[in-house]
Amino acid sequence: MKSLSEIETVTKRASRAVGFSWGDSEEIAKGIRLLELFGFPGIKNLNQYFKLINKKNFENLSILKKKNKSNKYSFCPINLGIRILDQIKTLEKFKKITFHKVSYPILLLPFLSRSSDVIGKKILFKFEKNTFLLNFNVNILSNLSLKKFPLLAKKTEIVFLENKDNFTEKEWKSLYKLSENTFVEETESLKQGAAGAGLTDND
Amino acid sequence: MNINLRDPNKIMKLSRLGSFHQSRLSFLRSFLSEFKDWKYKRDLFDLDKNGYGTAVYSFTKKDRVYSLVCFANQISDTERSDRVIATKWDAAFTLHDGIPLKKDIERLRNEVPKQEVGRLSYKELTLSRANKSVRIFDHVVENLSKGFQPNLDLLEKVGYLYRTTAVYGSGKFGLADRFRIKNREEINGPFRLEMMLVYLVRQFTFDQVNYVAKKRNPKTAVNLDPKICRNLGIGNSTGLGMAPFIVNHPTLLNNWISCRETALKKIRELETVEIKDSNLFKSCVRNSVKNITSWNTESEYQIKKIKFLLRDVRKFLDFVEKEFDFNNSYPFDILYLWLEKETCEECVEYIVSIMMEPFGEIVQPLIKKMSSDEEKYFNIPTDRSVGDLLAILEKKYSNILTIDFDKKENHKKFWFISKNKEEPRLADRFEEQGSDLEQPLAIARDIKKLYERCLLSKKSLKIDKFLIDNSDLRHVVRRAFIIEKFPYSEIQDNTISENLVPIDMLRLKLSFFGALKFDPRSDKWLRICMFQGAPLPNELKDFDEQWVYNS
């Protein structure tokens, strides 16, 4: 078994070798480490992508907008990922951004995962019927079987989810009521003597 | 009185970092303190009459067990090499997490002796190999087998029976990643498991030499005197492989230096010092002189440094014993200022290390701050502006910004990774090929380049936009925002200069390991000794904290 440290080192060097800058290579290496840590086929997909990178054309983006459409070719997931990570605080304000045609969308996941941590919000990543929930860089939930990961995402949507409960108020109250059973009913004497602060604080 | 931390622009220069010495903060000393109440045991010792075979040693506390698995092999003299290009060694070792099962030992027997081309598993924590100092090993066996102790003069010249040529950890070759074990209290300090491996290897070398002598002549053989054992350490040959580490781990480097600087600051801020503490300090300085006079090297560079060190330490001792009064307020501040004025860099840092000896209560809490959660500082704050970045560069890299990189001598060298051994190397950019594959270790040059690009950009431009056209400098943008928070994270020197002395980078790291007697064999590699004078495993329960000076 390869250690995550080996995965990161080799990925960084390989990324540099195919032409990314050292700084970008560091980002890619962190990303692949994260994918492999979470059980996603990072090495496999990066390998496939790097084999294509000098044969096929991919589009890069500079400033990201609410809607981003590629002209002729699909977007490079690494360039896109780095741009999203760098511009995340601006992009967050759009609530939702879309991309038309992204190659190897799995390679975008670690950048979205880290972005979720940066803005402190969950991010929903959707393309076709596939959804991924990026949880503050702690984990990634998906409805997709990991064995066959799509090589192209045609219509991609990235939604910045507002921080809100994913349970009803009724469910919360019910649980809270149970938790109250650990409390002690206060007698007059306990009210007088068990608290740290005084009963009147008007002095 | 509030004393400022020392200026990184002064301390982080390579000549200063290359003058650092071991101290109470050093990893091998903090390892011994942490593991002193662990149960030590030799679990297996299955060697043949020539000392070849398998041995296992362990440290145990409650349910936690760390086991050193040793494989001693026969190699010919022509196969023995300390260089990283070697493929066979006298002995190979791994530190196994837990008690190794028979099948683990069989697996490890196939892999550990192969070192870099073997594969370890997440159950193994560190990996190393070592070669005999054949001259010393044979001399000791010969004498012990006849019932005599070895010649101490000869032993003192070398200081060890074996020297390691690499110690690997943190995920190398399939070893456990650091994250798997980082929450263990006992290893909450850098390189603690690497130190454990070296320490147990040292005991193996004593057991092996005793065993071979006994097998050679069972009737007359005696064991090596424990006092002699104590004064033997483990040698280590270290080359350039270690140098990039301190560039590649900026927050970790910061924490090491920052703890040392904080200790010095707190000691200088002591208004009064008890007599027992000033006496301990003086006795350590006095006793340490023999560590300098017994420091053997053939390196002209080091001989000169030792000569000045000895001269200045004697001058300092003279001052402390004849002129200085510890009843002065803030005595260590006065001493420090005197040192800076009167002695060489090597002596200043030597005495700074010894200043920590009486003050365990200052040093101990700092040891736990020497690790770093590097991931936390990896993200670039891209909502900051070019103006912010410029201000950081001007404040934190002021000396580096004055270097003229158009001059050939200032960018003469380049760092690369050798294809043969995947190890870092240094070469002349104008005479050798390969500079197009240069490693990102020319931080000073790239910082200067970043500064010039920033000057051409609008100050209000946000970093996210700046990076669009300057992704080639992303690695140093990250570093600049790290140094803003971590002032000692960067070497304030040019690592590609014609005048670079790479062993200064090695010295820095090795001093934090706790190495003694740096012996440069060229400007690119050196030999050192570790654990010389340290207590033996069966003496750990109650040992002299100042063993470095009192052995």
Interface residues (C-beta under 8 A of the other chain):
Chain A: M1 K2 S3 L4 S5 E6 R13 S21 W22 G23 D24 E26 E27 K30 S62 I63 I82 R83 L85 D86 Q87 I88 K89 T90 R114 V118
Chain B: S121 Y122 S170 G171 K172 F173 G174 L175 A176 D177 R178 F179 F378 N379 I380 T382 D383 I417 P440 I463 D464 K465 L467 I468 S471 D472 L473 R474 H475 V476 V477 R478
